[in-house]
């Protein structure tokens, strides 16, 4: 469907009901003309100071919005389908929610969003910034100086761009040693470490990881993808252990370092074994797919778990979707071996029968973290140099919906987050 056809559909649907309708429903099932921008519309309404209700498990996780001309206009501009609800229609929806495995969660305030990414990074370099930009959700970019300077306290939600927190530059030197972009990244990070008073890049990244851990423990919401999920836990567990300084120059690491890691400090993983072969582009045995090694596993599909919205609203929010089975996609860290998960980790999505999972969540102190393996839900192979993903081609992407679920998650009324 073209954007013009979508706009006509939105205008027809929005004008079909009485302007005296009390609410507007943004359905999130297959009737929605643009799933991804519907999240942006909900965020926009929150920014106006008006509440939004997230109807968990109702028609794919629909949004209930106030009926106002400005909301209708904004939906039309974004190509988002709306259905007016009068009093009797709303009563019928609430009755169905009350009688079923559904729940209405109040979203109160637009979360303040930060993305940890290199200065000047382009939106299409990262699936989360691409999703935020496409949905029309504002965010700020932070890097090591801002994080170490205390800037995280100003934000509710933090995404980790696909950073290697062990300071090994994602081991890209094995394939891209002469690439100008890699040489620039190495020089930039070494200069930053020197300016910030750290002896090397691994020491700098460990310090950044510690600040992020404290941010979560104090109540922050953390969402990470790809290598950031695995390497931040390795960096946190390696407090006092130098597991990566030698790797930064491609010389190998201390083979006994893994036994000295402190997994009490990590978010999701424990008892991982480090990959100490300097010729193998992998960090540890956390990742089940080992995409850049001879042990690479083929992609399949993963299935989202169905949670009781009344009993488990948090994992329900994080898995709202119009599709329950999603095509898998590679990243430097693609999946998480079940044997390496801490007992308290909640699995949100898995490949049935496989020794790995895809999507996980947990609590740390007063805050939460959520990890999603892979780099780009609509670029399964993730080859460096591929053209940027055009989300106009994927407005119904179920993988990108998982990202945007996480963006709205911190807006939920706090009483719903105590489960």
Secondary structure, DSSP 8 states (H G I E B T S, - for coil): --HHHHHHHHHHHHHHS-TT-SEEEE--STT-S-HHHHHHHHHHHHHTT--EEEEETSTTTEEEEE--HHHHHHHHHHT---EEE-HHHHHHHHHHHHHTT-EEEEE-S---EEEE--TT--GGGSHHHHHHHHHT---EEE-HHHHHTTGGGG-SEEEE-S--TTSSGGGTHHHHTT-HHHHHHHHHHHHHHHHTT-SSHHHHHHHHHHHHHHHHHTT-EEEEETHHHHHHHHHHHTTT--SSTTGGGTS---TTGGGG--GGG-SSB-S--B---TTS--SBS--SS-TTSTT-----EEEE----TTT-HHHHHHT--S-SEEE----SS--EEGGGB-TT-EEEEE-TTSSEEEEEEEEETTEEEEEE-SS-TT-TT--TT-----GGG-TT-HHHHHHHHHHHHTTB-GGGG--
